[in-house]
Amino acid sequence: MLLAEKFNATALRPLENPSRRLPLPSHLLTTTSYNEPGKLARAIRQGLAAYDFSTRDIERLNIAWPQKHPHERHTNTATQHAQALQPILQSLFRNTDVILAKSLYENIKLGRSENQRAVHALTGRQTFSADEKLQDEPLPFLTPAAAKGECFVLTDWFMAQGTTLANLASFIQHNGGYVLALAMPFGDAPFLQTKAEPRQAEAPYRGTGYAPALAAAFRHSAKRDTDYNPGECVALFNYALGAHGRSLETLTDGECRTLEKELCNAELGFTRLIEHLGVPLPAQQQFVQSHRDRWGPT
């Protein structure tokens, strides 16, 4: 029986993609290995506590992972890990249903596995959809009742920069879901939260305290052909990111590390990076001048 027949077909809600990537929840500092069940259980309980929930408050845990629609004839390696994770979670939370969110899938093929360059990660717009015909057990997340929130554990077979999982988490959060943990074969991967500190309201980017390693890398690269200081570089980069639904606050640590490496190794020049992000050199210079006019030297 199809999910649309299990539920009233008219009760399924359309899911939307956010116009901008949402920040990862602050408790998602890293991945947790599902081969360490005790540690995984603690991570999930910490995630629940971050939303003022406990295991008594939820009826189910949903597992989501990056996958292509079956009609793409794509081998979804992560599916195997989702299937391995389900009985582990069920044994940890015996009074909670553990559901595979088989109906959620990526609907744009970006080739993230083949291309891990910084510009590709920063400009690719992953979007997701739901096909209820792929679901062989009810997934209330697809119904209007999910407005009160459904809890998710995400998984994947490998993580290079954290881009795909950050985008999937953003999609789930945008549609009212709560992301509790990222459970993978390996744990403690330092690719999720950036070390950037939140920008103070109405304060200029000064390149110190806010993604300082990136600010230094920007300035080191930019000084070859501009006089932009670190704060101006950070402000210009954040401005250029906006056209791609990103900001420094929503980049993963892995994305920042990759960008810093390519800049420091001279694989990518700063002004060329900003051009790749859609801001030609004259517009860059105009932005920096307006920044100076507003904030003065930074």
C-alpha positions as CSV (number, residue, x, y, z in Angstrom):
1,M,0.0,0.0,0.0
2,L,1.4,3.4,-0.9
3,L,1.9,6.1,1.7
4,A,-0.7,8.3,0.0
5,E,-3.2,5.5,0.6
6,K,-2.1,4.9,4.2
7,F,-2.7,8.6,4.9
8,N,-5.3,10.6,3.2
9,A,-3.6,11.8,0.0
10,T,-4.9,15.3,0.5
11,A,-3.2,15.4,3.9
12,L,0.3,15.3,2.5
13,R,2.0,18.7,2.7
14,P,4.4,20.2,0.1
15,L,7.9,20.6,1.4
16,E,9.9,23.7,0.5
17,N,13.6,24.4,0.1
18,P,14.9,27.4,2.0
19,S,16.0,30.4,0.0
20,R,19.2,30.5,2.2
21,R,21.0,27.8,4.1
22,L,20.1,27.8,7.8
23,P,22.8,27.6,10.4
24,L,23.4,24.2,11.9
25,P,22.1,23.8,15.4
26,S,24.8,24.7,17.9
27,H,24.8,21.2,19.4
28,L,25.9,19.6,16.1
29,L,29.6,20.1,16.7
30,T,30.7,17.0,15.0
31,T,29.7,13.5,13.9
32,T,29.0,10.6,16.2
33,S,30.0,7.1,15.3
34,Y,27.1,4.6,15.3
35,N,29.6,2.0,16.3
36,E,29.7,3.6,19.7
37,P,26.1,3.2,20.8
38,G,26.5,4.7,24.2
39,K,28.1,7.8,22.8
40,L,25.4,8.0,20.1
41,A,22.6,7.8,22.7
42,R,24.2,10.6,24.7
43,A,24.5,12.8,21.6
44,I,20.8,12.2,20.7
45,R,19.7,13.0,24.2
46,Q,21.8,16.2,24.2
47,G,20.1,17.1,20.9
48,L,16.7,16.6,22.4
49,A,17.7,18.7,25.4
50,A,18.7,21.5,23.1
51,Y,15.0,21.7,22.0
52,D,13.7,21.2,25.6
53,F,12.7,17.6,24.7
54,S,13.3,14.3,26.3
55,T,12.8,10.7,24.9
56,R,9.4,10.8,26.7
57,D,8.3,13.6,24.5
58,I,8.8,12.0,21.1
59,E,7.0,9.1,19.4
60,R,9.6,8.5,16.7
61,L,13.1,9.2,15.4
62,N,13.5,9.7,11.7
63,I,16.6,8.8,9.8
64,A,17.5,10.9,6.7
65,W,20.4,10.7,4.4
66,P,21.5,12.1,1.0
67,Q,20.2,10.0,-1.8
68,K,19.1,10.3,-5.4
69,H,15.7,9.3,-6.6
70,P,15.7,5.6,-7.8
71,H,14.8,6.7,-11.4
72,E,18.3,8.2,-11.5
73,R,19.7,4.7,-11.4
74,H,22.3,6.0,-8.9
75,T,24.0,3.8,-6.3
76,N,23.0,5.4,-3.0
77,T,25.9,4.2,-0.8
78,A,24.5,6.1,2.2
79,T,21.3,4.0,2.1
80,Q,23.2,1.0,3.5
81,H,24.4,3.1,6.4
82,A,20.9,4.3,7.1
83,Q,19.7,0.7,7.1
84,A,22.5,-0.3,9.5
85,L,21.7,2.6,11.8
86,Q,18.0,1.8,12.1
87,P,18.3,-1.3,14.4
88,I,21.0,0.4,16.4
89,L,18.7,3.3,17.2
90,Q,15.8,1.0,17.8
91,S,17.8,-1.0,20.4
92,L,18.8,2.3,22.1
93,F,15.3,3.7,22.2
94,R,13.0,0.7,22.5
95,N,9.9,2.8,23.2
96,T,10.4,5.0,20.2
97,D,9.6,4.1,16.5
98,V,12.7,4.5,14.2
99,I,11.6,5.4,10.7
100,L,13.7,5.5,7.5
101,A,12.8,8.7,5.6
102,K,13.1,6.9,2.2
103,S,10.9,9.5,0.5
104,L,13.4,12.4,0.9
105,Y,15.8,12.8,-2.0
106,E,18.1,15.2,-3.7
107,N,16.6,16.5,-6.9
108,I,19.6,18.2,-8.4
109,K,22.7,16.3,-9.4
110,L,25.7,18.4,-8.4
111,G,28.5,15.8,-8.5
112,R,29.6,16.6,-5.0
113,S,31.5,13.3,-4.7
114,E,33.5,14.1,-7.8
115,N,34.2,17.8,-7.1
116,Q,35.3,19.0,-3.7
117,R,36.7,22.4,-4.8
118,A,35.8,25.3,-2.7
119,V,33.9,27.3,-5.4
120,H,31.8,24.2,-6.2
121,A,30.8,23.8,-2.6
122,L,30.0,27.5,-2.2
123,T,27.9,27.9,-5.3
124,G,26.1,24.6,-5.7
125,R,22.5,24.9,-4.7
126,Q,21.3,21.5,-3.4
127,T,17.6,21.1,-3.2
128,F,15.5,18.3,-1.9
129,S,12.0,16.9,-2.5
130,A,9.8,14.1,-1.2
131,D,8.2,11.3,-3.2
132,E,5.7,9.5,-1.0
133,K,5.7,6.5,-3.3
134,L,9.2,5.7,-2.0
135,Q,7.9,5.4,1.6
136,D,6.9,1.9,2.7
137,E,6.1,3.0,6.3
138,P,4.3,6.2,7.4
139,L,6.5,9.3,7.6
140,P,4.4,11.9,9.5
141,F,7.0,14.5,8.5
142,L,5.2,14.6,5.2
143,T,1.9,15.6,6.8
144,P,0.6,18.9,8.2
145,A,0.7,17.3,11.6
146,A,4.5,17.6,11.4
147,A,4.2,21.3,12.0
148,K,4.7,20.5,15.7
149,G,8.1,19.1,14.8
150,E,9.7,15.7,13.9
151,C,13.1,14.7,15.2
152,F,15.8,13.5,12.8
153,V,19.2,11.8,12.9
154,L,21.2,12.3,9.7
155,T,23.7,9.8,8.3
156,D,26.0,9.5,5.3
157,W,28.7,7.1,4.2
158,F,31.5,9.7,4.1
159,M,31.9,13.4,4.7
160,A,34.5,15.6,3.0
161,Q,33.4,19.2,3.8
162,G,30.0,18.7,5.4
163,T,28.2,20.6,2.6
164,T,25.6,18.0,1.7
165,L,24.7,17.2,5.3
166,A,24.5,20.9,6.1
167,N,22.1,21.5,3.2
168,L,20.0,18.5,4.2
169,A,19.8,19.7,7.8
170,S,18.7,23.1,6.5
171,F,15.9,21.6,4.4
172,I,14.7,19.6,7.4
173,Q,14.8,22.5,9.7
174,H,13.1,24.8,7.2
175,N,10.2,22.4,7.1
176,G,9.8,22.2,10.9
177,G,12.0,19.3,11.7
178,Y,14.6,19.0,14.5
179,V,18.1,17.6,13.7
180,L,19.5,15.9,16.8
181,A,22.7,14.2,15.7
182,L,24.8,13.1,12.7
183,A,25.5,9.4,13.0
184,M,28.1,8.0,10.7
185,P,30.5,5.0,10.6
186,F,33.2,7.3,12.1
187,G,32.9,9.9,14.8
188,D,34.4,13.3,15.8
189,A,34.9,14.5,12.3
190,P,35.8,18.2,12.6
191,F,34.0,19.4,9.5
192,L,30.7,20.9,10.8
193,Q,30.6,23.9,13.0
194,T,32.9,26.8,12.0
195,K,35.0,28.6,14.6
196,A,33.6,31.9,13.5
197,E,32.0,34.0,16.2
198,P,28.7,35.8,15.6
199,R,29.0,39.3,14.2
200,Q,27.9,42.0,16.6
201,A,24.9,43.9,15.4
202,E,25.8,47.0,13.4
203,A,29.5,46.4,13.8
204,P,31.8,46.1,10.8
205,Y,33.7,42.9,10.0
206,R,37.2,43.6,11.4
207,G,38.8,40.3,10.5
208,T,39.6,39.5,14.1
209,G,37.5,37.2,16.2
210,Y,35.2,36.4,13.2
211,A,36.7,33.6,11.2
212,P,40.2,34.9,11.8
213,A,41.9,32.2,9.9
214,L,39.8,32.9,6.8
215,A,40.4,36.7,7.2
216,A,44.1,36.1,7.3
217,A,43.9,33.8,4.2
218,F,41.8,36.4,2.3
219,R,44.2,39.2,3.1
220,H,47.3,37.1,2.2
221,S,45.8,36.2,-1.2
222,A,44.3,39.7,-1.9
223,K,47.4,41.7,-1.2
224,R,48.9,40.5,-4.4
225,D,46.6,42.8,-6.4
226,T,44.5,44.9,-4.0
227,D,44.8,47.0,-0.9
228,Y,41.8,45.3,0.8
229,N,42.4,44.8,4.5
230,P,41.2,41.7,6.3
231,G,37.9,43.2,7.5
232,E,37.1,44.4,4.0
233,C,37.9,41.0,2.5
234,V,35.6,39.2,5.0
235,A,32.8,41.7,4.3
236,L,33.2,41.4,0.6
237,F,33.2,37.6,0.8
238,N,30.1,37.5,2.9
239,Y,28.4,39.9,0.5
240,A,29.3,37.7,-2.5
241,L,28.1,34.5,-0.7
242,G,24.7,36.0,-0.3
243,A,23.8,35.4,-3.9
244,H,24.3,31.7,-3.3
245,G,22.1,31.5,-0.2
246,R,25.1,31.3,2.1
247,S,26.8,33.4,4.7
248,L,29.8,33.0,6.9
249,E,27.5,32.0,9.8
250,T,26.2,29.0,7.8
251,L,29.5,27.7,6.3
252,T,30.7,24.4,7.7
253,D,34.2,24.2,9.2
254,G,35.1,21.8,6.3
255,E,34.1,24.4,3.7
256,C,36.2,27.0,5.5
257,R,39.2,24.7,5.8
258,T,39.0,23.8,2.1
259,L,38.8,27.5,1.1
260,E,41.6,28.5,3.4
261,K,43.8,25.7,1.9
262,E,43.2,26.7,-1.7
263,L,43.9,30.3,-1.0
264,C,47.1,29.6,1.0
265,N,48.4,27.3,-1.7
266,A,47.6,29.9,-4.3
267,E,45.3,27.5,-6.1
268,L,42.7,30.3,-6.0
269,G,43.2,34.0,-5.8
270,F,40.9,36.1,-3.6
271,T,39.6,38.5,-6.3
272,R,39.2,35.5,-8.6
273,L,37.2,33.8,-5.9
274,I,34.9,36.7,-5.6
275,E,34.5,36.8,-9.4
276,H,33.5,33.1,-9.3
277,L,30.9,34.0,-6.7
278,G,29.4,36.5,-9.2
279,V,31.0,39.9,-8.3
280,P,33.3,41.3,-11.0
281,L,36.3,43.3,-10.1
282,P,34.8,46.8,-10.6
283,A,31.8,45.8,-8.4
284,Q,34.3,44.5,-5.8
285,Q,36.1,47.8,-5.7
286,Q,32.8,49.7,-5.4
287,F,31.7,47.5,-2.5
288,V,35.0,48.0,-0.6
289,Q,34.8,51.8,-1.1
290,S,31.3,51.9,0.2
291,H,32.4,49.8,3.2
292,R,35.2,52.3,3.9
293,D,32.8,55.2,3.5
294,R,30.5,53.7,6.1
295,W,33.0,52.2,8.6
296,G,36.2,54.0,8.0
297,P,39.5,52.1,8.2
298,T,38.9,48.6,9.7
